[in-house]
Amino acid sequence: MIIVNVNKEKNLESALKKYKHKVHKTKQIEKLRDKQEYTKPSVNRRSKKLKAVYKQQLFTNQEKSN
């Protein structure tokens, strides 16, 4: 559970900004979206592998251009 002490914050906007930052940092929204529908473990592995290949290609292309 995310707790933001409003008393220590100067105003409500700064407390809300701190709350949004904590939600983003803990990836709560992503976890909720993932749990909306079931995906098979094999599909999860395949998507992670494709993402890693894509990142590696970006990295090697960036190295070649420098």
N, C-alpha and C positions, 0 to 999 in steps of 0.2 A: 504494500500500500504506500502511496506517495503522500507525504505530509509536507505542507508548506506552512510555516508559522507566520500568520498574517500580522501578528503583533510586532514582530521584528521588522517586517517590511514597512516601507514608508507609506505606501498606498496600495490600493487594491490592484492597480494595473501592474505594478512591479511584482506583486505576489502571483498574479495570473501568468505573467511572462516567465517567472521562475518555475511555475507548475508545468507550463507547456514545454519548457526546456527539459524538465525531468522526465516527462512522458515520452518525449522524443528520444532521450538518451537511454531509457530503459526498454525501448522498442515495444511498448505495450500495444500500440495500435496495430503493428505488424502481427503480433501474436494473436490478437483478436480476429484479424482478417484471416489468418491461417486456420484458425479453429472453426470458421464458419462452414467449411466443407472438408470432408475427409479426402486426403490424397494418399495414395499407396506409397509405401516406403521406396519402392523401385522408381516411382515417378520423382520423388524427392531427390534421390541419388542422381538420377539422370539430369534433373534441372541444375543441381549443384555442380555436376561435372561440366555441363554446357556453359554455365556461368564462369567457371574457372578457365575453360578454354578461351572464352571471349576475353577475359581479363588478360590472359597470357598473350593473346594476339595483340591487344592494345599496347601492352608493355613492349613487346618486341618491335612493333611498328614505330613506337616512340623512340626506342633505342636506335633504330635504323635512320630515322630522320635527324637525329642529333649527330 
